[in-house]
Amino acid sequence: MTRRVRRSRAALAPTPAIALALVMGLGLAGCGDDPEPGERANAPSEATRTAGPDDDVDAGDPAALESRTVTTGLTSPWGLSATSQEAVLLSERDTGRILRVDPGSGEREELRTLPDVVPGGEAGLLGLALTPDESALLAYYTVEESSRIVSMPWDGQSLGEPEVLLEGIPGGAGYHQGGALLVGPDDLLYVGTGDNGVPESAQDRASLSGKVLRLTLDGQPAPGNLFDDEVYSYGHRNVQGLAFDDEGRLWASEFGANAWDELNLIEAGGDYGWPQVEGSGGGEGQTDPVVVWRTEDASPSGLAHWDGSLWMAALRGERLWEIPLGDGDAPVEQPVGHLAGELGRLRSVLALPGSDGLLLVTSNTDGRGEVRDGDDRALLLTR
């Protein structure tokens, strides 16, 4: 069943001339996050932690990670989803391919190419998520002027034909597409969207841009959503990472503009401030981030929870940020950076079942990185 949504004016992509003018005039910071600043980009508040290069872990530190290359020669890998068969399903943004990768042996096979994917800039085939019973794989991708979520039957070996669950997510501008997909412990689907280059759409609750959405697995608004539609939280600029921790808290990694990238603790109905504010200092009723980074130190994409910490892949910052979790009064401890500059741009990270480690993919073939021999690659990280 296709779920169609009404569109606000923010759902319309800029014309090619306007889009080009925006890109040329505003530049490209991090992952194509064009730096139109919020109305306020304040210094972090006392309740918000700040992290940067001074927090990097040296290679010889006992807290450092060990890495092993799993596979090479990938093209702009993006979405990751683990199966109970100790395999990982992986999407390639620019080719529209979905691959099955064995982290142990490094073997991989192509399962399906989605022919209607329209890549360009940050658009293309993005997030993946398996349903809890692993009967279907969900995928988020852009078409001509919008983005959609589809469901494909999965039998452990092959993928069936895609069925559209939700369409009409504003897309096609080439940047700020969001793309995060995550099935939560409540068996509901959480989706991170971007503002599609129209900042005011993040505050427009009639638009699906700049939001975290919460849906049933057949694409309907989840029961209990506060606005009686798909919207779970709003005021986001570009959410590419979502993760639940062991306490059932939902976290989101979010691109800033010129000043501050964010890690946000998501609550139902919350307003996270964009575009009125970038970083801390939101007005009444707006929620400040828990951690901020200068955009040159992060540009965060994927997010995962493993070994008592959140792990955030950084593109422009070329690091994997570890954010140790604390108690309710101090939800996180000081973040530390791993692998600084060793692998280039880091796109997505996935906690493997059974606490076996993290699967990390690079993003040097995405048009904004320096391609190294073997790029792009997937790596297994352990302590």
Solvent accessible surface area in square Angstrom, and as a share of the most:
residue,aa,sasa,rsa
1,M,126,0.56
2,T,58,0.34
3,R,72,0.26
4,R,178,0.65
5,V,28,0.16
6,R,184,0.67
7,R,113,0.41
8,S,21,0.13
9,R,178,0.65
10,A,3,0.02
11,A,2,0.01
12,L,114,0.57
13,A,27,0.21
14,P,26,0.17
15,T,74,0.43
16,P,120,0.75
17,A,76,0.59
18,I,96,0.49
19,A,18,0.14
20,L,112,0.56
21,A,63,0.49
22,L,52,0.26
23,V,44,0.25
24,M,148,0.66
25,G,63,0.61
26,L,58,0.29
27,G,30,0.29
28,L,96,0.48
29,A,12,0.09
30,G,10,0.10
31,C,1,0.00
32,G,0,0.00
33,D,0,0.00
34,D,4,0.02
35,P,24,0.15
36,E,28,0.13
37,P,78,0.49
38,G,9,0.09
39,E,132,0.59
40,R,89,0.32
41,A,47,0.36
42,N,56,0.29
43,A,80,0.62
44,P,39,0.25
45,S,42,0.27
46,E,186,0.83
47,A,93,0.72
48,T,10,0.06
49,R,84,0.31
50,T,62,0.36
51,A,5,0.04
52,G,11,0.11
53,P,69,0.43
54,D,147,0.76
55,D,34,0.17
56,D,43,0.22
57,V,27,0.15
58,D,108,0.56
59,A,91,0.70
60,G,77,0.74
61,D,57,0.29
62,P,137,0.86
63,A,42,0.32
64,A,24,0.19
65,L,20,0.10
66,E,119,0.53
67,S,63,0.41
68,R,107,0.39
69,T,60,0.35
70,V,13,0.08
71,T,14,0.08
72,T,58,0.34
73,G,45,0.43
74,L,2,0.01
75,T,51,0.30
76,S,2,0.01
77,P,1,0.00
78,W,11,0.04
79,G,3,0.03
80,L,20,0.10
81,S,10,0.07
82,A,24,0.19
83,T,2,0.01
84,S,88,0.57
85,Q,88,0.39
86,E,141,0.63
87,A,2,0.01
88,V,1,0.00
89,L,0,0.00
90,L,0,0.00
91,S,0,0.00
92,E,0,0.00
93,R,5,0.02
94,D,48,0.25
95,T,55,0.32
96,G,1,0.01
97,R,63,0.23
98,I,0,0.00
99,L,2,0.01
100,R,50,0.18
101,V,0,0.00
102,D,41,0.21
103,P,11,0.07
104,G,58,0.55
105,S,71,0.46
106,G,17,0.17
107,E,126,0.56
108,R,90,0.33
109,E,82,0.37
110,E,89,0.40
111,L,30,0.15
112,R,53,0.19
113,T,58,0.34
114,L,3,0.02
115,P,118,0.74
116,D,56,0.29
117,V,18,0.10
118,V,53,0.31
119,P,60,0.38
120,G,38,0.36
121,G,39,0.37
122,E,4,0.02
123,A,5,0.04
124,G,0,0.00
125,L,0,0.00
126,L,1,0.00
127,G,3,0.03
128,L,6,0.03
129,A,8,0.06
130,L,18,0.09
131,T,12,0.07
132,P,74,0.47
133,D,106,0.55
134,E,44,0.20
135,S,59,0.38
136,A,14,0.11
137,L,0,0.00
138,L,1,0.00
139,A,0,0.00
140,Y,1,0.00
141,Y,3,0.01
142,T,0,0.00
143,V,21,0.12
144,E,130,0.58
145,E,108,0.49
146,S,11,0.07
147,S,1,0.01
148,R,48,0.18
149,I,0,0.00
150,V,1,0.01
151,S,16,0.10
152,M,0,0.00
153,P,79,0.50
154,W,12,0.04
155,D,104,0.54
156,G,5,0.05
157,Q,117,0.52
158,S,59,0.38
159,L,13,0.07
160,G,22,0.22
161,E,126,0.56
162,P,46,0.29
163,E,83,0.37
164,V,27,0.15
165,L,8,0.04
166,L,0,0.00
167,E,21,0.09
168,G,6,0.06
169,I,2,0.01
170,P,6,0.04
171,G,0,0.00
172,G,34,0.32
173,A,11,0.09
174,G,17,0.16
175,Y,9,0.03
176,H,0,0.00
177,Q,3,0.01
178,G,1,0.01
179,G,0,0.00
180,A,6,0.04
181,L,17,0.09
182,L,44,0.22
183,V,28,0.16
184,G,6,0.05
185,P,99,0.62
186,D,66,0.34
187,D,74,0.39
188,L,28,0.14
189,L,0,0.00
190,Y,5,0.02
191,V,0,0.00
192,G,0,0.00
193,T,0,0.00
194,G,3,0.03
195,D,0,0.00
196,N,0,0.00
197,G,12,0.11
198,V,23,0.13
199,P,29,0.18
200,E,80,0.36
201,S,0,0.00
202,A,0,0.00
203,Q,49,0.22
204,D,44,0.23
205,R,104,0.38
206,A,32,0.25
207,S,2,0.01
208,L,11,0.05
209,S,1,0.00
210,G,0,0.00
211,K,0,0.00
212,V,0,0.00
213,L,0,0.00
214,R,34,0.13
215,L,0,0.00
216,T,30,0.17
217,L,53,0.26
218,D,72,0.37
219,G,0,0.00
220,Q,51,0.23
221,P,33,0.21
222,A,4,0.03
223,P,104,0.65
224,G,62,0.60
225,N,8,0.04
226,L,114,0.56
227,F,54,0.23
228,D,134,0.69
229,D,38,0.20
230,E,8,0.03
231,V,1,0.01
232,Y,30,0.11
233,S,0,0.00
234,Y,29,0.11
235,G,0,0.00
236,H,0,0.00
237,R,3,0.01
238,N,0,0.00
239,V,0,0.00
240,Q,7,0.03
241,G,3,0.02
242,L,12,0.06
243,A,4,0.03
244,F,36,0.15
245,D,10,0.05
246,D,129,0.67
247,E,124,0.56
248,G,40,0.39
249,R,44,0.16
250,L,8,0.04
251,W,0,0.00
252,A,0,0.00
253,S,0,0.00
254,E,4,0.02
255,F,1,0.00
256,G,3,0.02
257,A,0,0.00
258,N,83,0.42
259,A,12,0.10
260,W,12,0.04
261,D,0,0.00
262,E,12,0.05
263,L,0,0.00
264,N,0,0.00
265,L,38,0.19
266,I,10,0.05
267,E,107,0.48
268,A,49,0.38
269,G,20,0.19
270,G,13,0.13
271,D,16,0.08
272,Y,8,0.03
273,G,0,0.00
274,W,8,0.03
275,P,21,0.13
276,Q,59,0.26
277,V,5,0.03
278,E,3,0.01
279,G,3,0.03
280,S,1,0.01
281,G,28,0.27
282,G,24,0.23
283,G,35,0.34
284,E,182,0.82
285,G,67,0.64
286,Q,38,0.17
287,T,53,0.31
288,D,48,0.25
289,P,5,0.03
290,V,19,0.11
291,V,0,0.00
292,V,0,0.00
293,W,0,0.00
294,R,110,0.40
295,T,3,0.02
296,E,85,0.38
297,D,15,0.08
298,A,0,0.00
299,S,0,0.00
300,P,0,0.00
301,S,0,0.00
302,G,7,0.07
303,L,13,0.06
304,A,8,0.07
305,H,34,0.15
306,W,22,0.08
307,D,87,0.45
308,G,45,0.43
309,S,4,0.03
310,L,0,0.00
311,W,0,0.00
312,M,0,0.00
313,A,0,0.00
314,A,0,0.00
315,L,0,0.00
316,R,103,0.38
317,G,4,0.04
318,E,54,0.24
319,R,31,0.11
320,L,0,0.00
321,W,0,0.00
322,E,11,0.05
323,I,0,0.00
324,P,29,0.18
325,L,33,0.17
326,G,22,0.21
327,D,91,0.47
328,G,70,0.67
329,D,144,0.74
330,A,46,0.35
331,P,32,0.20
332,V,3,0.02
333,E,90,0.40
334,Q,65,0.29
335,P,0,0.00
336,V,41,0.23
337,G,0,0.00
338,H,4,0.02
339,L,20,0.10
340,A,43,0.33
341,G,39,0.38
342,E,100,0.45
343,L,27,0.14
344,G,2,0.01
345,R,12,0.04
346,L,1,0.00
347,R,2,0.01
348,S,9,0.06
349,V,9,0.05
350,L,31,0.15
351,A,32,0.25
352,L,17,0.09
353,P,72,0.46
354,G,71,0.68
355,S,89,0.57
356,D,89,0.46
357,G,0,0.00
358,L,0,0.00
359,L,0,0.00
360,L,0,0.00
361,V,0,0.00
362,T,0,0.00
363,S,1,0.00
364,N,2,0.01
365,T,37,0.22
366,D,11,0.06
367,G,74,0.71
368,R,71,0.26
369,G,27,0.25
370,E,138,0.62
371,V,93,0.54
372,R,86,0.31
373,D,141,0.73
374,G,28,0.27
375,D,17,0.09
376,D,0,0.00
377,R,41,0.15
378,A,0,0.00
379,L,6,0.03
380,L,29,0.14
381,L,0,0.00
382,T,44,0.26
383,R,114,0.41
